[in-house]
Amino acid sequence: MRFIATILGLCLLLSASTAHADWRQFRGPEGNGYVEGNENLPIELSQETMAWKVALPGRGLGSPIIVGDRVFVTAASGPEQKQLHVLCFDNADGSLLWQRNFWATGRTMCHNKTCVAAPTPASDGQHLYALWSSNDLICLDLEGNLIWTRGLTLDYPNASNSLGMASSPIVVGDTLVAQIENDSESFAAGFDLATGANKWKIDRPKAANWTSPVPMKSGEQLVVALQSSEGILGVLPATGSEIFEFDKGAATIPSSAADGDTLFIPSNGLTAIKPSENGEKPTELWNESAQRPGTSSPLITDDRVYTLNSAGVLSAADLNSGERLWRARLKGPFAGSPVASDNHHLYIFNEQGVGQCVDLSDPEGKIVSEIELGETILGTPSLSDNALYIRSDGHLWKFAQKK
């Protein structure tokens, strides 16, 4: 009986951990817009399912991240966006737990549409790692205490572009991986989580690039896919050692998405590749020129890959063949990317602040609910603990079923 009770306890623990999986980086745990669990996410986006709304002190495109019972966002304020903010809110009621402010040490110039707080922060569950377009990189613990800071512009003075930086860092193992890619001093680096020191640094193509690194598998190894206009470079997160290369070019705004050891790249439409375990070129599984993402990155869920083009058309394709299954026109335009979970619905907010929930089990991708938030939204939603989070320049919202 004790053995059975132990097994049941483990099953309940695993079930709970799945239902309450944290959203610790851009586009979720796997960087593909999907997270397991959250079957009770609200399908009806409305005032009735709006759990709370809180004001933010400045602009930001970066998504909120959720660690346990806390929600974190970054922002930038002031005439030149030189004031950098990190904010921590209570997940239950949206109350502000703490706020930390810093001054930018690098360039804060950027296009009017974007802003200095464009990258999404990342967490290892114990610390928060925040990067801004000014190339200021800051580590805090979850109570807001400063652990270390790097002014990357001080080390690499020409690492910037006139439109602003937007790539989001990710935590892979004991390394923080970031792409500081631009048309001058372009590089990618792995930073030690404890100290912020470089573990490795590699030169990258000198071209403006707003894509984010993506974690994936290559055989038994965990690899980070670095995307640029030249294609994909797969590296080991701890050392930066090259594992594979795809050299047929790729987009510089929508990022790739991975499903295990298969990578779906915005390249000549959408291209699926699988790295070789013997060091040879990756195997190209399929290419579909009609599945061309616009600004939004691909979403992977339920053996399907979803792309959203510049005309606001959502396409569902078979994950294994690339064959299109259905198309649906949403209300665009979109700057952020869609997300989904095990409730078989997709969530996306357009630039005018209209949130849309799409039934992915419907053969035509039916929109089942909409909400107008009345503010410009350029970011990507986040999901955790059966709740949806979205931010604008001015506010952060949480949607959840009433208990």
C-alpha positions as CSV (number, residue, x, y, z in Angstrom):
1,M,0.0,0.0,0.0
2,R,2.8,2.4,0.8
3,F,4.3,1.7,-2.7
4,I,1.0,2.5,-4.3
5,A,0.6,5.6,-2.3
6,T,4.0,6.7,-3.3
7,I,3.3,6.2,-7.0
8,L,0.0,8.0,-6.7
9,G,1.8,10.9,-5.0
10,L,4.4,11.1,-7.7
11,C,1.6,11.1,-10.4
12,L,-0.2,13.9,-8.6
13,L,3.1,15.8,-8.3
14,L,3.9,15.4,-12.0
15,S,0.3,16.3,-13.0
16,A,0.5,19.5,-10.9
17,S,3.9,20.5,-12.3
18,T,2.5,20.1,-15.8
19,A,-0.7,22.1,-15.0
20,H,1.4,24.9,-13.4
21,A,4.4,25.0,-15.7
22,D,6.2,28.3,-15.5
23,W,6.6,30.5,-18.6
24,R,10.2,31.6,-18.1
25,Q,11.3,33.0,-21.4
26,F,10.1,34.2,-24.8
27,R,7.4,32.0,-26.3
28,G,7.5,29.5,-23.4
29,P,9.6,26.6,-22.1
30,E,10.5,25.3,-25.6
31,G,10.5,28.6,-27.4
32,N,7.7,27.4,-29.8
33,G,4.6,29.1,-28.3
34,Y,3.2,26.0,-26.7
35,V,3.2,24.8,-23.1
36,E,1.7,21.6,-21.7
37,G,-1.3,21.7,-19.4
38,N,-3.5,24.8,-18.9
39,E,-6.6,22.9,-20.1
40,N,-8.8,25.4,-18.2
41,L,-7.6,28.5,-19.9
42,P,-10.5,30.8,-20.6
43,I,-11.9,30.4,-24.1
44,E,-14.0,33.5,-23.6
45,L,-11.9,36.6,-23.6
46,S,-14.1,39.2,-22.0
47,Q,-14.4,41.6,-19.0
48,E,-15.8,38.6,-17.0
49,T,-12.5,36.6,-17.5
50,M,-10.2,39.6,-17.0
51,A,-8.7,38.8,-13.6
52,W,-6.8,42.0,-13.2
53,K,-5.2,45.0,-15.0
54,V,-2.3,47.0,-13.7
55,A,-0.5,50.1,-15.0
56,L,3.1,50.0,-16.2
57,P,5.6,52.9,-15.9
58,G,6.9,52.8,-19.4
59,R,7.0,51.2,-22.8
60,G,7.7,47.6,-23.6
61,L,7.3,44.9,-26.2
62,G,8.8,42.1,-24.2
63,S,6.4,39.4,-22.9
64,P,5.7,38.9,-19.2
65,I,7.3,35.8,-17.7
66,I,5.9,33.8,-14.9
67,V,7.9,32.1,-12.1
68,G,5.8,30.4,-9.4
69,D,3.4,33.0,-8.0
70,R,5.1,36.0,-9.6
71,V,4.9,37.8,-12.9
72,F,7.8,39.8,-14.2
73,V,8.0,42.5,-16.9
74,T,10.5,45.0,-18.1
75,A,9.9,48.6,-19.4
76,A,11.7,51.7,-20.4
77,S,10.6,55.3,-19.8
78,G,11.7,58.9,-20.3
79,P,12.1,61.1,-23.4
80,E,15.0,58.9,-24.6
81,Q,13.9,55.7,-22.8
82,K,17.0,55.8,-20.7
83,Q,15.2,54.8,-17.5
84,L,15.0,50.9,-17.4
85,H,12.5,49.2,-15.2
86,V,12.0,45.6,-13.9
87,L,8.6,45.0,-12.2
88,C,7.4,42.1,-10.1
89,F,3.7,41.5,-9.6
90,D,1.7,39.1,-7.4
91,N,0.1,36.5,-9.7
92,A,-3.1,36.3,-7.6
93,D,-4.2,39.9,-7.6
94,G,-1.7,41.9,-9.7
95,S,-0.3,43.9,-6.7
96,L,3.2,45.3,-7.2
97,L,5.7,43.4,-5.0
98,W,8.8,45.3,-6.1
99,Q,10.2,47.6,-8.8
100,R,13.9,48.2,-9.7
101,N,15.1,51.0,-11.8
102,F,18.4,51.4,-13.7
103,W,19.9,53.9,-16.1
104,A,20.8,52.7,-19.6
105,T,24.6,52.7,-20.3
106,G,24.2,52.0,-24.1
107,R,22.4,53.6,-27.0
108,T,18.6,53.9,-26.7
109,M,17.9,55.0,-30.3
110,C,15.3,52.8,-32.0
111,H,12.4,53.0,-34.5
112,N,9.3,54.7,-33.2
113,K,7.3,51.5,-33.4
114,T,9.6,49.5,-31.2
115,C,11.3,50.5,-27.9
116,V,14.2,49.9,-25.6
117,A,12.3,47.2,-23.6
118,A,11.7,45.0,-26.6
119,P,13.5,41.8,-25.5
120,T,11.6,39.4,-23.2
121,P,13.5,38.6,-19.9
122,A,14.4,35.0,-19.0
123,S,14.6,33.0,-15.7
124,D,16.2,29.8,-14.4
125,G,13.6,29.7,-11.6
126,Q,15.9,31.4,-9.1
127,H,17.0,34.5,-10.9
128,L,15.8,36.9,-13.5
129,Y,17.9,37.9,-16.5
130,A,16.8,41.1,-18.3
131,L,18.3,42.5,-21.5
132,W,17.3,45.8,-23.1
133,S,18.0,47.2,-26.6
134,S,20.6,49.4,-25.0
135,N,22.6,46.2,-24.5
136,D,22.3,46.4,-20.7
137,L,22.1,43.0,-19.2
138,I,21.1,42.6,-15.6
139,C,20.6,39.7,-13.2
140,L,18.3,40.0,-10.1
141,D,17.1,37.4,-7.7
142,L,13.4,36.9,-7.4
143,E,13.2,39.4,-4.5
144,G,14.7,42.1,-6.7
145,N,18.2,42.1,-5.3
146,L,20.9,42.9,-7.9
147,I,23.3,40.0,-8.5
148,W,25.3,41.4,-11.4
149,T,25.1,43.7,-14.3
150,R,26.8,44.0,-17.7
151,G,26.9,47.1,-19.9
152,L,27.7,45.3,-23.1
153,T,28.1,48.5,-25.1
154,L,31.1,49.4,-22.8
155,D,32.8,46.1,-23.9
156,Y,31.5,46.2,-27.5
157,P,31.0,49.8,-28.5
158,N,29.6,49.3,-32.0
159,A,27.1,46.5,-31.1
160,S,23.9,48.4,-32.1
161,N,21.7,49.4,-35.0
162,S,19.6,52.5,-35.6
163,L,16.3,50.6,-35.5
164,G,16.8,49.0,-32.1
165,M,17.6,45.5,-30.8
166,A,14.9,43.0,-29.9
167,S,16.4,39.5,-29.6
168,S,15.4,37.8,-26.3
169,P,17.9,35.8,-24.3
170,I,17.2,32.3,-23.1
171,V,18.5,30.1,-20.3
172,V,19.8,26.7,-21.4
173,G,21.4,24.6,-18.6
174,D,23.8,26.8,-16.7
175,T,24.2,29.3,-19.6
176,L,22.4,32.5,-20.7
177,V,22.5,32.6,-24.5
178,A,21.9,35.9,-26.3
179,Q,22.2,37.2,-29.8
180,I,23.6,40.8,-30.0
181,E,23.4,40.9,-33.8
182,N,23.5,44.1,-35.9
183,D,25.2,45.5,-39.0
184,S,28.4,46.5,-37.2
185,E,29.8,44.6,-34.2
186,S,27.6,41.5,-34.4
187,F,28.0,38.5,-32.1
188,A,26.3,35.8,-30.0
189,A,27.5,34.9,-26.6
190,G,26.9,32.5,-23.7
191,F,27.0,34.2,-20.2
192,D,27.7,32.5,-16.9
193,L,24.5,32.6,-14.9
194,A,26.3,33.2,-11.6
195,T,28.6,36.0,-12.6
196,G,27.6,37.3,-16.1
197,A,31.1,36.6,-17.4
198,N,31.4,35.4,-21.0
199,K,31.6,31.7,-21.3
200,W,32.0,32.0,-25.0
201,K,31.5,34.6,-27.8
202,I,31.3,34.0,-31.6
203,D,31.2,36.5,-34.4
204,R,27.9,36.6,-36.3
205,P,26.8,38.0,-39.7
206,K,27.0,41.7,-39.8
207,A,23.3,42.4,-40.5
208,A,20.4,43.7,-38.4
209,N,18.6,40.7,-36.9
210,W,15.7,40.6,-34.4
211,T,15.3,36.8,-34.1
212,S,15.8,35.0,-30.8
213,P,17.8,31.8,-30.0
214,V,15.8,28.6,-29.9
215,P,16.5,25.5,-27.8
216,M,16.3,22.1,-29.5
217,K,17.7,18.6,-29.5
218,S,20.3,17.1,-31.8
219,G,20.5,13.4,-31.0
220,E,21.0,13.3,-27.2
221,Q,22.5,16.8,-27.1
222,L,20.7,20.0,-26.2
223,V,21.5,22.6,-28.8
224,V,20.7,26.3,-29.4
225,A,19.7,27.3,-32.9
226,L,21.0,30.8,-33.8
227,Q,19.1,32.3,-36.7
228,S,20.3,35.1,-39.1
229,S,19.8,36.2,-42.7
230,E,22.4,33.5,-43.7
231,G,20.5,30.6,-42.1
232,I,20.8,28.6,-38.9
233,L,23.9,27.8,-36.8
234,G,23.4,25.1,-34.1
235,V,25.8,25.5,-31.2
236,L,26.3,23.8,-27.8
237,P,25.0,26.2,-25.1
238,A,27.9,25.7,-22.7
239,T,30.8,26.2,-25.1
240,G,29.4,27.8,-28.3
241,S,30.9,24.9,-30.3
242,E,29.3,24.5,-33.8
243,I,27.1,21.3,-34.2
244,F,25.3,22.0,-37.5
245,E,24.7,24.7,-40.1
246,F,21.8,25.4,-42.4
247,D,23.0,27.8,-45.1
248,K,19.9,28.5,-47.2
249,G,19.0,31.8,-45.5
250,A,16.3,32.7,-43.0
251,A,14.1,35.6,-42.0
252,T,15.4,38.2,-39.6
253,I,12.2,39.0,-37.7
254,P,10.1,35.8,-37.1
255,S,12.2,33.2,-35.1
256,S,12.3,29.5,-35.8
257,A,10.4,27.0,-33.6
258,A,11.5,23.5,-32.6
259,D,9.7,20.2,-31.9
260,G,12.3,17.9,-30.3
261,D,15.1,17.5,-32.9
262,T,13.1,19.1,-35.8
263,L,13.5,22.8,-36.5
264,F,10.9,24.8,-38.4
265,I,12.6,27.7,-40.0
266,P,11.1,30.8,-41.7
267,S,13.2,30.2,-44.8
268,N,11.9,30.3,-48.4
269,G,8.4,30.0,-46.8
270,L,8.7,27.5,-44.1
271,T,11.4,24.8,-44.0
272,A,11.7,21.8,-41.7
273,I,15.1,20.4,-41.0
274,K,16.6,17.7,-38.8
275,P,20.3,17.9,-37.7
276,S,22.5,15.0,-38.6
277,E,24.2,13.1,-35.7
278,N,27.4,12.6,-37.7
279,G,28.2,16.2,-38.3
280,E,26.9,16.3,-41.9
281,K,24.5,18.9,-43.2
282,P,21.0,18.8,-41.7
283,T,18.4,16.8,-43.5
284,E,15.7,18.9,-45.2
285,L,12.4,17.2,-44.4
286,W,10.1,19.5,-46.4
287,N,9.7,23.1,-47.6
288,E,6.5,24.9,-48.3
289,S,6.8,28.3,-49.9
290,A,3.1,29.2,-49.2
291,Q,3.6,28.9,-45.4
292,R,5.6,32.1,-45.2
293,P,5.4,33.8,-41.8
294,G,5.0,37.6,-41.6
295,T,6.3,39.1,-38.3
296,S,4.9,36.3,-36.1
297,S,7.0,33.2,-35.3
298,P,5.6,29.7,-36.0
299,L,3.5,27.9,-33.4
300,I,3.8,24.1,-32.8
301,T,1.1,22.1,-31.1
302,D,-1.0,19.0,-31.6
303,D,1.3,17.6,-34.5
304,R,0.7,20.8,-36.4
305,V,2.6,23.9,-37.2
306,Y,0.8,27.2,-37.5
307,T,2.0,30.3,-39.4
308,L,0.5,33.8,-39.6
309,N,1.4,35.8,-42.7
310,S,1.6,39.5,-43.2
311,A,-2.1,39.6,-44.5
312,G,-3.3,38.1,-41.2
313,V,-4.0,34.6,-42.6
314,L,-3.5,31.8,-40.1
315,S,-2.4,28.5,-41.8
316,A,-2.4,25.1,-40.1
317,A,0.0,22.5,-41.7
318,D,0.8,18.9,-40.9
319,L,4.0,18.8,-38.8
320,N,5.5,15.9,-40.7
321,S,4.7,16.8,-44.3
322,G,4.1,20.6,-44.4
323,E,0.8,19.9,-46.1
324,R,-1.7,22.8,-45.5
325,L,-4.8,21.6,-43.6
326,W,-6.8,24.8,-43.4
327,R,-6.6,28.6,-43.5
328,A,-8.4,31.3,-41.6
329,R,-8.3,35.1,-41.8
330,L,-7.8,36.8,-38.5
331,K,-8.1,40.5,-37.7
332,G,-4.6,41.9,-38.1
333,P,-2.1,43.4,-38.5
334,F,0.1,41.5,-36.0
335,A,3.5,42.2,-34.5
336,G,3.4,39.5,-31.8
337,S,3.2,35.7,-32.1
338,P,0.4,33.2,-31.3
339,V,0.5,30.9,-28.3
340,A,-1.4,27.7,-27.4
341,S,-1.8,25.0,-24.8
342,D,-3.7,21.8,-24.2
343,N,-7.1,23.4,-24.4
344,H,-6.7,23.3,-28.2
345,H,-7.1,27.0,-28.6
346,L,-4.8,29.7,-30.0
347,Y,-4.4,33.2,-28.6
348,I,-3.1,36.2,-30.4
349,F,-3.4,40.0,-30.0
350,N,-3.2,42.4,-33.0
351,E,-1.5,45.8,-33.1
352,Q,-4.8,47.6,-32.3
353,G,-5.2,45.6,-29.1
354,V,-7.8,43.2,-30.2
355,G,-7.4,39.8,-28.6
356,Q,-8.6,36.7,-30.5
357,C,-9.1,33.1,-29.4
358,V,-9.2,30.5,-32.2
359,D,-10.5,27.0,-31.9
360,L,-7.8,24.8,-33.4
361,S,-10.0,21.7,-33.4
362,D,-12.4,23.5,-35.8
363,P,-11.8,22.5,-39.5
364,E,-11.8,26.1,-40.4
365,G,-10.0,27.7,-37.4
366,K,-13.1,29.4,-36.0
367,I,-12.6,32.6,-33.9
368,V,-14.6,31.8,-30.7
369,S,-14.1,35.1,-28.8
370,E,-12.6,38.6,-29.1
371,I,-11.8,41.4,-26.8
372,E,-10.8,45.0,-27.5
373,L,-8.3,46.3,-25.0
374,G,-8.1,49.8,-26.6
375,E,-4.3,50.0,-26.5
376,T,-1.5,49.2,-29.0
377,I,-0.1,45.8,-28.4
378,L,3.0,44.7,-30.2
379,G,4.0,41.8,-27.9
380,T,3.4,38.1,-27.5
381,P,1.0,36.6,-24.8
382,S,2.3,34.3,-22.0
383,L,0.5,31.3,-20.4
384,S,0.8,29.7,-17.0
385,D,-1.4,28.2,-14.3
386,N,-4.5,28.3,-16.5
387,A,-4.1,32.0,-17.1
388,L,-3.2,34.3,-20.1
389,Y,-1.1,37.4,-19.7
390,I,-0.6,40.2,-22.2
391,R,1.0,43.7,-22.0
392,S,0.9,47.0,-23.8
393,D,3.0,50.0,-23.3
394,G,0.7,51.1,-20.5
395,H,-0.8,48.0,-18.9
396,L,-0.5,44.4,-18.0
397,W,-3.6,42.1,-18.1
398,K,-4.3,38.7,-16.7
399,F,-7.2,36.6,-18.0
400,A,-8.4,33.5,-16.1
401,Q,-11.6,31.6,-15.3
402,K,-13.3,32.8,-12.1
403,K,-12.9,30.4,-9.3
